[in-house]
Amino acid sequence: MNTRRNVFLWVLYDFANSIISIVFFLYFSQWLVIEQGIPDIWYNLAFPIAAVLLLLTVPTTGVLLDKYWRRIAGLRYTTIGTAVLYGFCSYLAAHGQTIEALVVFTIGLYFYLLSFTFYTPLLNDIASPEKRGRVSGYGIAANYLGQIAGLLIALPFATGSLNLFSGSQRAETLLPAVMVFFLLALPMLILFKEPPAQKIEFSYKTEVRRSLRETKTLFTIPGVFAFLTAYFFFNDAILTASNNFAIFLEQVWKISDTTKTYLMLGILATSALGGLVSGQIADRVGHKRTLIYILSGWLIILPLIAWITDFKLFVVAAIIMGLWFGSNWTVSRSVMSYLCPRDKHNLTFAYFGLVERVSAFVGPIVWGLVLSNAISLGPSRYRLAATVLTVFVFFGLLAMRKVPKDDIPRPQHILA
């Protein structure tokens, strides 16, 4: 399994899925809320609904994968489901079918999120423990490069230079992104080699009970629960900052959308570099130690970004911040990889992915409460909200104290 071809295919898939992600989150949201007049809450409800569906299915799916199924098979089904549903959503959007498009988008989002529970554990098959940080870095770098590519692919459709349905320009961007995503994902689905798993008949109810039992056993392994707790806190802060960055730019700096685009492209470029470099650093100095350095950096970066008053200095700081975005997810992935036992990779990463999605619930609520209760501060309340997010990072650092170092032997098998 540790072949250059498999590594390339794994990285290419990361590149592909980031294209569809950036285009839908940027243009579908604007088409739905701004052009079609759908309330923001309707669009935002798609994410907790998809997260609840994920919560109901991920633990059992992880157990079934560890025992009976092949990971690549699950990735094939969820990728095809994502492409079909997002493609149908694109068609509905281009023809002005608002409610139908939102419903299909929500289901497609669930398939998109579920695909990561099959994709991420494959890291353990394609890379030896001492190289997982580096390979994870390749994936993160490809993800950010894919986002850049997605923005560039969508641009001529967003400006009206190209069109497929003679519909809304924002809606026109969607289907091309889906097509490119699926074409680039196909090599992974067809060519990736994984040893066949033994097929055994099973009862769904039995597997649900077993998944609960194995989950309880999994959380007794030193470091697993502590790291998931840490990840919940610091990832919540980073996702909230990322999701609200464009609004922050508008409210605090009053810059044009063109300037925002160029700035975000610069951040994506340094994020790709951060993902690449941090993985190699983690392989050399230790994954836990590297992640602690990264989180400590966030305690400085967030307040700095929040309170800078000179725009040129802000741009420099924001570009540097991109290094931390990329390195954060690279090293988090590799830390989770070394903590989990070999025969529980899928179950462990299922919860890792689940925590990542669930963590997006709390941060936005806190962000909104700060803004709602500090109206008298004007635009400065956005600076305050960004600063408050450092509290989440601090709690994450505290939880990381319970995570074992890389050089402590880890169990390769556990008994349920």
GILIN-V611851 format. One record per backbone hydrogen bond with DSSP energy under -0.5 kcal/mol. NH is the residue of the N-H (numbers start at 0). CO is the residue of the C=O. Records with the same first field share a line. If there is no record, write none. Layout:
# GILIN-V611851
NH->CO  CO
This chain:
# GILIN-V611851
2->0
6->2
7->3
8->4
9->5
10->6
11->7
12->8
13->9
14->10
15->11
16->12
17->13
18->14  15
19->15
20->16
21->17
22->18
23->19
24->20
25->21
26->22
27->22  23
28->23
29->25
30->26
31->27
32->28
33->29
34->29
35->30
37->31
41->38
42->38
43->39
44->40
45->41  42
46->43
47->43
48->44
49->45
50->46
51->47
52->48
53->49
54->50
55->51
56->52
57->53
60->56
61->57
62->58
63->59
64->60
65->61
66->62
67->63
68->63
73->69
74->70
75->71
76->72
77->73
78->74
79->75
80->76
81->77
82->78
83->79
84->80
85->81
86->82
87->83
88->84
89->85
90->86
91->87
92->88
93->89
94->90
95->92
96->91
97->95
100->96
101->97
102->98
103->99
104->100
105->101
106->102
107->103
108->104
109->105
110->106
111->107
112->108
113->109
114->110
115->111  112
116->113
117->113  114
118->114
119->115
121->118
122->119
123->120
124->121
125->121
126->122
130->127
131->127  128
134->130
135->131
136->132
137->133
138->134
139->135
140->136
141->137
142->138
143->139
144->140
145->141
146->142
147->143
148->144
149->145
150->146
151->147
152->148
153->149
154->150
155->151
156->153
157->153
158->154
160->155
161->155
171->167
172->168  169
173->170
174->170
175->171
176->172
177->173
178->174
179->175
180->176
181->177
182->178
183->179
184->180
185->181
186->182
187->184
188->184
189->185
190->186
191->186  187
193->191
199->197
206->202
207->203
208->204
209->205
210->206
211->207
212->208
213->209
214->210
215->211
216->212
217->213
218->214
219->216
220->217
223->220
224->220
226->222
227->223
228->224
229->225
230->226
231->227
232->228
233->229
234->230
235->231
236->232
237->233
238->234
239->235
240->236
241->237
242->238
243->239
244->241
247->243
248->244
249->245
250->246
251->247
252->247  248
253->248  249
254->248
259->255
260->256
261->257
262->258
263->259
264->260
265->261
266->262
267->263
268->264
269->265
270->266
271->267
272->268
273->269
274->270
275->271
276->272
277->273
278->274
279->275
280->276
281->277
282->278
283->279  280
284->280
285->281
289->285
290->286
291->287
292->288
293->289
294->290
295->291
296->292
297->293
298->294
299->295  296
300->296
301->297
303->299
304->300
305->301
306->302
307->303
310->308
313->309
314->310
315->311
316->312
317->313
318->314
319->315
320->316
321->317  318
322->319
323->319  320
324->320
325->321
326->322
327->323
328->324
329->325
330->326
331->327
332->328
333->329
334->330
335->331
336->332
337->333
338->334
339->335
342->411
343->340
344->341
347->343
348->344
349->345
350->346
351->347
352->348
353->349
354->350
355->351
356->352
357->353
358->354
359->356
360->357
362->358
363->359
364->360
365->361
366->362
367->363
368->364
369->365
370->366
371->367
372->368
373->369  370
376->373
377->374
379->376
380->377
381->378
382->378
383->379
384->380
385->381
386->382
387->383
388->384
389->386
390->387
391->388
392->388
393->389
394->390
395->391
396->392
397->393
398->394
399->395
400->396  397
401->398
402->399
407->404
408->406
